[in-house]
Amino acid sequence: MPFLGQDWRSPGWRWVKTEDGWKRCEPFSPALEDGNNQLNEISRTVIITDDDEDEEIYSTEDCEFAAKKRKKDHFRSNTDSQCFYREKWIYVHKESTRERHGYCTLGEAFNRLDFSSAIQDIRRFNYVVKLLQLIAKSQLTSLSGAAQKNYFNILDKIVRKVMEDQYNPRLIKDLLQDLSSTLCILIRGVGKSVLVGNINIWICRLETILLWQQQLKNLQMNKQVNNGLTLSDLPLHMLNNILYRFSDGWDIITLGQVTPTLYMLSEDRQLWKKLCQYHFAEKQFCRHLIPSEKGHIDWKLMYFALQKYYPIKEQYGDTLHFCRHCSILFWKDTGHPCTASDPNTCLMPVSPQHFIDLFKF
């Protein structure tokens, strides 16, 4: 494995191969060390056979081989004794230095930043899904084999979470649609020349994606039984304030389907005008004016028309951050070892597209 440690003169870290690829692990547990010490004692043990009572002593090489095999079996059967990637940050470097050789890849960052745990945080869920969608569209073939395996493991957890919690299924449907389209093109078009691994594995993954799409299509939203205050019991001005805080037009349309009152509020021209003004510049309005039958501008149609030509502003509860002083990418709540006098002035939020651009060479 490539060396990557705090000091370039140190022996480096210990690595173990798991189902998700190679990962750094903590020193072995006391129980494992005790077991290895007992195993090492074999080299000094004399075995007396029943036939000729000859002494047979295990060689040091045999002992070391047995110790390594014991460690390997231990890590496969007991995951509690290991701690992968205690630091949830990664140094982004694009060239070799005396201390660091090589460069940081998209796949390495994808493995190091613990996206598997991030999807459990509702603030980061949309951010991770959007990032996976961008990777599916253009960067899937740039991932290493381990990173691709990690990608699909995280995707599996996302689908399970959506099926259990019924949280934002529309977002994951768009992701699976883009991913299936990309895989169809790669498998039928160029195939083995760009895909890491056996082509049959990718065909199996494509079939899994199609199965997920069918499961989400058949997903039935559970009706929550609540005898307390409901959304319909709120006054009109509060319902209107809720709609004005939405930044996605599809969310407004979905909420408008709940009750006739919400539908009336969701069709407000002023609401869609504010939404267009938030996402798009005034110059962009002039190029795509859509008048209604009464001669007024249809701001709702304008929003979806402009969305086809220009990107909308993205809002996330929590994002990755990049330290310009240290060149480190990290989650803000986990922090990083910054040497700047005022670290907060060096932080920069990283959008999903910016994350992709950081690793383009």
Backbone torsions as a table, in degrees:
resi	resn	phi	psi	omega
1	MET	NA	148.9	179.3
2	PRO	-67.2	145.0	179.0
3	PHE	-74.6	134.4	174.9
4	LEU	-153.8	99.0	-176.9
5	GLY	-140.6	179.0	-179.3
6	GLN	-68.0	-34.3	-177.7
7	ASP	-127.3	127.5	-175.9
8	TRP	-67.5	-13.7	178.3
9	ARG	-92.3	-7.8	-178.8
10	SER	-77.1	163.6	-176.9
11	PRO	-72.1	-6.8	179.2
12	GLY	94.4	-168.9	-175.7
13	TRP	-105.7	165.2	174.1
14	ARG	-88.7	140.8	-177.9
15	TRP	-126.1	150.4	177.8
16	VAL	-139.4	142.6	179.3
17	LYS	-90.0	122.1	180.0
18	THR	-118.7	-176.0	178.2
19	GLU	-64.4	-26.5	-179.5
20	ASP	-93.3	6.3	-179.2
21	GLY	111.1	-168.8	179.5
22	TRP	-74.9	130.5	179.6
23	LYS	-136.4	149.7	179.1
24	ARG	-80.4	140.0	-177.1
25	CYS	-125.7	161.6	178.4
26	GLU	-78.5	167.1	174.1
27	PRO	-55.1	153.1	-173.6
28	PHE	-65.2	152.6	-178.0
29	SER	-68.4	158.8	178.5
30	PRO	-57.3	-37.3	-179.3
31	ALA	-63.8	-39.7	179.3
32	LEU	-68.6	-40.7	179.2
33	GLU	-64.3	-40.1	178.1
34	ASP	-62.3	-41.1	179.0
35	GLY	-64.0	-39.3	178.5
36	ASN	-68.1	-37.3	177.6
37	ASN	-63.6	-39.3	177.8
38	GLN	-66.1	-38.2	178.9
39	LEU	-66.4	-36.0	179.1
40	ASN	-67.3	-25.5	179.7
41	GLU	-65.2	-17.4	-179.3
42	ILE	-61.8	-30.7	-178.5
43	SER	-64.0	-18.2	179.9
44	ARG	-110.7	11.3	-177.8
45	THR	-97.2	138.0	178.8
46	VAL	-99.9	125.7	179.7
47	ILE	-104.5	124.3	179.7
48	ILE	-101.1	120.2	179.3
49	THR	-85.9	160.6	-178.0
50	ASP	-79.0	-23.8	-173.5
51	ASP	-78.0	-66.7	-173.6
52	ASP	-116.9	6.1	177.6
53	GLU	52.6	34.2	174.6
54	ASP	-79.6	149.2	179.8
55	GLU	-89.1	128.0	177.0
56	GLU	-121.9	120.1	-178.3
57	ILE	-110.6	130.6	177.6
58	TYR	-65.8	135.5	177.7
59	SER	-75.2	161.4	179.3
60	THR	-63.5	-37.4	-179.2
61	GLU	-63.7	-42.5	178.2
62	ASP	-62.7	-38.3	-179.3
63	CYS	-66.8	-43.6	179.5
64	GLU	-64.3	-38.6	178.1
65	PHE	-62.8	-42.8	179.4
66	ALA	-65.8	-37.0	179.1
67	ALA	-65.6	-43.0	178.6
68	LYS	-63.2	-41.4	179.4
69	LYS	-65.0	-36.4	178.7
70	ARG	-64.5	-41.8	178.2
71	LYS	-63.4	-41.5	-178.8
72	LYS	-63.7	-44.7	178.4
73	ASP	-65.3	-33.5	-179.8
74	HIS	-64.9	-43.1	-178.3
75	PHE	-70.2	-28.9	178.9
76	ARG	-73.7	-32.3	-174.2
77	SER	-99.1	-20.2	-175.3
78	ASN	-132.2	103.6	-179.4
79	THR	-88.6	-7.9	-178.1
80	ASP	-72.8	-21.7	-175.3
81	SER	-87.5	1.3	-178.3
82	GLN	-121.0	152.9	-179.7
83	CYS	-135.9	105.9	-174.6
84	PHE	-90.5	132.6	172.7
85	TYR	52.0	65.5	178.3
86	ARG	-61.9	-34.9	175.1
87	GLU	-87.2	116.3	-178.9
88	LYS	-90.7	51.6	176.8
89	TRP	-147.2	164.9	-179.5
90	ILE	-144.9	137.8	178.0
91	TYR	-80.8	122.6	-177.8
92	VAL	-94.5	105.5	177.9
93	HIS	-128.5	140.7	-174.2
94	LYS	-112.3	6.7	179.4
95	GLU	-151.5	161.8	-178.4
96	SER	-79.6	142.7	173.7
97	THR	-129.2	179.9	179.6
98	ARG	-65.9	-35.3	-177.9
99	GLU	-86.1	-29.9	-175.4
100	ARG	-129.1	130.7	-179.0
101	HIS	-108.0	142.4	-179.5
102	GLY	84.3	-156.8	-178.0
103	TYR	-147.5	166.0	-178.4
104	CYS	-87.4	131.0	-178.7
105	THR	-104.4	165.0	177.2
106	LEU	-61.7	-41.2	179.9
107	GLY	-64.5	-39.2	179.4
108	GLU	-64.7	-43.9	178.1
109	ALA	-64.9	-37.5	180.0
110	PHE	-63.4	-36.4	179.1
111	ASN	-76.5	-35.8	-172.4
112	ARG	-78.3	-28.9	-169.3
113	LEU	-88.5	9.7	169.6
114	ASP	56.2	55.9	176.0
115	PHE	-70.2	-22.3	179.4
116	SER	-62.1	-39.1	176.5
117	SER	-81.4	-26.4	-177.6
118	ALA	-65.2	-30.4	-178.3
119	ILE	-70.5	-16.0	177.2
120	GLN	-79.1	-14.2	177.7
121	ASP	-93.1	119.1	-175.9
122	ILE	-63.1	-24.4	177.9
123	ARG	-70.5	-27.5	-175.1
124	ARG	-104.4	-8.3	-173.0
125	PHE	-58.8	-52.5	-178.8
126	ASN	-62.4	-35.4	179.5
127	TYR	-63.4	-46.5	-178.7
128	VAL	-67.2	-41.0	179.9
129	VAL	-63.3	-41.6	178.1
130	LYS	-63.7	-39.3	178.5
131	LEU	-64.5	-42.6	177.4
132	LEU	-63.1	-35.3	179.6
133	GLN	-66.9	-41.6	177.5
134	LEU	-65.4	-38.4	177.3
135	ILE	-65.0	-39.9	179.9
136	ALA	-63.2	-34.6	-176.8
137	LYS	-73.3	-39.0	-170.4
138	SER	-140.2	-16.8	-171.2
139	GLN	-117.7	11.2	-175.6
140	LEU	-63.6	-39.0	-177.9
141	THR	-76.6	-11.7	178.2
142	SER	-85.1	-9.8	178.4
143	LEU	-77.7	146.5	174.6
144	SER	-72.3	171.3	179.6
145	GLY	-60.2	-42.7	179.3
146	ALA	-65.7	-40.5	179.7
147	ALA	-67.5	-36.4	177.0
148	GLN	-65.7	-38.9	177.6
149	LYS	-66.1	-41.2	176.8
150	ASN	-63.8	-37.7	179.2
151	TYR	-58.2	-48.8	-177.3
152	PHE	-74.0	-28.1	174.2
153	ASN	-65.7	-42.4	177.7
154	ILE	-66.1	-40.4	178.3
155	LEU	-61.6	-38.9	177.3
156	ASP	-62.7	-41.4	178.5
157	LYS	-66.6	-35.6	178.3
158	ILE	-64.5	-45.1	-179.9
159	VAL	-62.8	-41.9	178.6
160	ARG	-63.0	-40.5	179.8
161	LYS	-64.3	-41.7	179.6
162	VAL	-66.4	-39.7	179.5
163	MET	-67.0	-34.5	-178.9
164	GLU	-82.2	-48.0	-175.2
165	ASP	-92.3	-14.5	-177.6
166	GLN	56.0	40.9	-177.3
167	TYR	-99.4	117.2	173.8
168	ASN	50.9	57.9	179.9
169	PRO	-66.5	-26.3	-179.5
170	ARG	-61.7	-37.5	-178.6
171	LEU	-65.0	-43.9	-178.6
172	ILE	-73.6	-28.0	175.7
173	LYS	-64.1	-42.0	177.6
174	ASP	-63.8	-39.8	178.9
175	LEU	-62.4	-47.6	-178.5
176	LEU	-65.8	-34.0	178.5
177	GLN	-65.1	-46.0	178.5
178	ASP	-64.9	-39.4	-178.6
179	LEU	-67.8	-42.6	179.4
180	SER	-65.3	-38.4	178.3
181	SER	-64.0	-42.3	179.4
182	THR	-64.1	-43.6	-178.7
183	LEU	-66.9	-37.2	177.8
184	CYS	-61.4	-41.5	179.6
185	ILE	-66.9	-43.4	-177.5
186	LEU	-68.7	-41.5	-176.9
187	ILE	-71.1	-43.4	-177.5
188	ARG	-80.6	-32.1	-174.7
189	GLY	-86.2	-70.7	-173.1
190	VAL	-105.9	-26.3	171.4
191	GLY	58.5	-122.9	-170.2
192	LYS	-64.4	-18.3	-175.0
193	SER	-70.3	-20.5	-178.7
194	VAL	-125.3	-19.2	-177.3
195	LEU	-88.9	130.8	179.5
196	VAL	-81.9	125.8	178.3
197	GLY	104.8	177.9	-179.5
198	ASN	-66.6	140.1	-178.5
199	ILE	-64.1	-27.9	179.1
200	ASN	-67.3	-30.3	176.8
201	ILE	-64.0	-41.5	-179.6
202	TRP	-69.8	-34.4	175.4
203	ILE	-64.9	-39.7	176.8
204	CYS	-64.2	-39.9	177.7
205	ARG	-64.6	-38.9	177.8
206	LEU	-63.8	-40.4	177.1
207	GLU	-64.1	-36.6	176.9
208	THR	-64.4	-40.6	178.5
209	ILE	-62.7	-43.0	178.4
210	LEU	-63.4	-35.8	176.3
211	LEU	-65.6	-42.4	177.0
212	TRP	-61.1	-41.3	179.8
213	GLN	-62.5	-39.1	178.5
214	GLN	-67.8	-39.2	178.7
215	GLN	-64.3	-41.9	178.6
216	LEU	-69.3	-31.9	177.5
217	LYS	-66.2	-35.3	179.8
218	ASN	-89.6	5.2	-177.9
219	LEU	-66.3	126.8	178.0
220	GLN	-106.8	124.2	179.4
221	MET	-73.6	126.2	180.0
222	ASN	-75.4	135.4	176.5
223	LYS	-81.9	123.2	-179.0
224	GLN	-84.4	128.5	178.6
225	VAL	-89.3	115.3	-177.6
226	ASN	-142.0	119.5	-179.3
227	ASN	-88.8	0.6	-178.6
228	GLY	-91.0	-153.7	-179.0
229	LEU	-71.5	132.4	179.9
230	THR	-111.8	175.0	179.9
231	LEU	-63.2	-35.0	-178.6
232	SER	-69.1	-20.0	-178.3
233	ASP	-81.7	-10.2	-179.8
234	LEU	-73.6	149.3	176.7
235	PRO	-65.9	162.2	-174.1
236	LEU	-62.0	-39.7	-177.0
237	HIS	-66.9	-29.7	177.0
238	MET	-74.2	-39.4	176.3
239	LEU	-63.2	-39.2	179.1
240	ASN	-65.5	-39.3	177.5
241	ASN	-64.0	-35.6	177.9
242	ILE	-64.4	-44.5	-179.8
243	LEU	-64.3	-35.6	-178.9
244	TYR	-71.3	-14.7	178.7
245	ARG	-89.8	-4.8	178.1
246	PHE	-79.3	140.7	177.8
247	SER	-110.4	1.2	-179.9
248	ASP	-119.6	125.1	-178.6
249	GLY	-62.8	-34.1	179.8
250	TRP	-67.2	-31.7	176.4
251	ASP	-66.2	-37.3	177.7
252	ILE	-64.8	-44.5	179.4
253	ILE	-63.9	-41.9	-180.0
254	THR	-63.5	-44.1	178.7
255	LEU	-66.1	-33.1	179.0
256	GLY	-67.2	-14.7	179.1
257	GLN	-86.3	-2.2	-175.8
258	VAL	-76.2	-51.7	-178.4
259	THR	-138.0	158.3	176.1
260	PRO	-59.4	-34.0	179.4
261	THR	-65.6	-45.1	179.0
262	LEU	-66.7	-31.2	177.2
263	TYR	-65.6	-41.7	178.8
264	MET	-62.4	-43.5	-179.8
265	LEU	-68.8	-33.3	-178.1
266	SER	-73.0	-15.4	179.5
267	GLU	-94.7	8.1	-179.3
268	ASP	-64.7	127.3	-179.1
269	ARG	-63.4	-37.7	-178.4
270	GLN	-65.2	-34.1	178.1
271	LEU	-62.6	-47.1	-178.5
272	TRP	-72.9	-29.2	175.9
273	LYS	-65.4	-44.1	177.4
274	LYS	-62.2	-37.5	-179.9
275	LEU	-66.7	-40.9	177.5
276	CYS	-65.6	-41.1	179.8
277	GLN	-67.6	-28.2	178.4
278	TYR	-72.4	-41.8	-173.7
279	HIS	-90.1	-28.7	-169.7
280	PHE	-127.8	154.9	178.8
281	ALA	-82.6	161.3	-177.1
282	GLU	-65.6	-32.3	178.7
283	LYS	-63.9	-31.1	180.0
284	GLN	-72.3	-27.1	178.0
285	PHE	-63.8	-42.5	-173.4
286	CYS	-64.0	-25.1	-177.7
287	ARG	-83.0	-18.3	-174.6
288	HIS	-135.7	49.2	178.2
289	LEU	-71.8	130.6	179.8
290	ILE	-124.3	99.4	179.9
291	PRO	-77.9	150.1	176.8
292	SER	-89.5	-178.1	-179.1
293	GLU	-65.6	-27.5	-179.4
294	LYS	-88.1	2.4	179.3
295	GLY	93.1	-7.1	177.8
296	HIS	-84.5	161.4	177.3
297	ILE	-75.9	128.7	176.9
298	ASP	-85.8	93.7	-173.7
299	TRP	-68.8	-27.9	178.7
300	LYS	-66.8	-47.5	176.6
301	LEU	-67.1	-33.2	177.7
302	MET	-60.6	-41.7	-178.3
303	TYR	-60.3	-49.2	-177.1
304	PHE	-73.3	-28.1	175.5
305	ALA	-70.2	-44.1	179.5
306	LEU	-67.5	-29.8	-179.6
307	GLN	-64.0	-26.0	179.2
308	LYS	-74.7	-23.9	-174.5
309	TYR	-106.1	-28.7	-174.1
310	TYR	-130.1	146.1	177.5
311	PRO	-73.5	145.4	178.3
312	ILE	-91.9	160.0	177.6
313	LYS	-70.6	140.4	-178.4
314	GLU	-104.2	138.5	178.6
315	GLN	-125.1	129.4	179.1
316	TYR	-135.1	146.8	179.1
317	GLY	-67.4	-33.6	179.2
318	ASP	-153.2	142.5	-179.4
319	THR	-134.0	168.2	169.1
320	LEU	-68.7	154.1	177.7
321	HIS	-125.6	150.5	179.2
322	PHE	-120.1	128.2	178.1
323	CYS	-91.9	114.9	-179.0
324	ARG	-68.6	-25.3	-179.6
325	HIS	-76.4	-42.6	-175.2
326	CYS	-100.1	-11.8	-174.3
327	SER	57.2	44.9	-178.7
328	ILE	-117.6	136.8	177.8
329	LEU	-105.1	131.7	-172.2
330	PHE	-161.6	164.2	170.0
331	TRP	-83.6	136.6	-170.4
332	LYS	-63.7	-37.5	-176.8
333	ASP	-73.4	-19.4	177.5
334	THR	-89.4	-22.7	176.2
335	GLY	73.9	-178.7	178.1
336	HIS	-157.9	160.6	-178.7
337	PRO	-75.8	83.8	-176.9
338	CYS	-90.6	139.4	179.7
339	THR	-104.5	4.2	-179.9
340	ALA	-73.9	151.5	179.5
341	SER	-66.9	-36.1	176.8
342	ASP	-130.0	88.8	-174.1
343	PRO	-59.7	-31.9	-175.5
344	ASN	-64.0	-26.5	-179.8
345	THR	-77.6	-11.5	-177.7
346	CYS	-100.2	-5.6	-174.6
347	LEU	-82.2	144.4	179.0
348	MET	-140.6	121.7	177.3
349	PRO	-64.5	143.4	-176.0
350	VAL	-114.1	117.3	175.9
351	SER	-76.0	163.5	177.7
352	PRO	-56.3	-40.5	179.0
353	GLN	-68.2	-37.6	176.9
354	HIS	-64.6	-35.9	176.6
355	PHE	-59.8	-43.2	178.7
356	ILE	-65.2	-42.6	-176.5
357	ASP	-66.8	-25.9	-179.5
358	LEU	-62.8	-26.1	-173.2
359	PHE	-112.2	20.9	173.2
360	LYS	-91.6	131.4	-176.6
361	PHE	-118.9	NA	NA
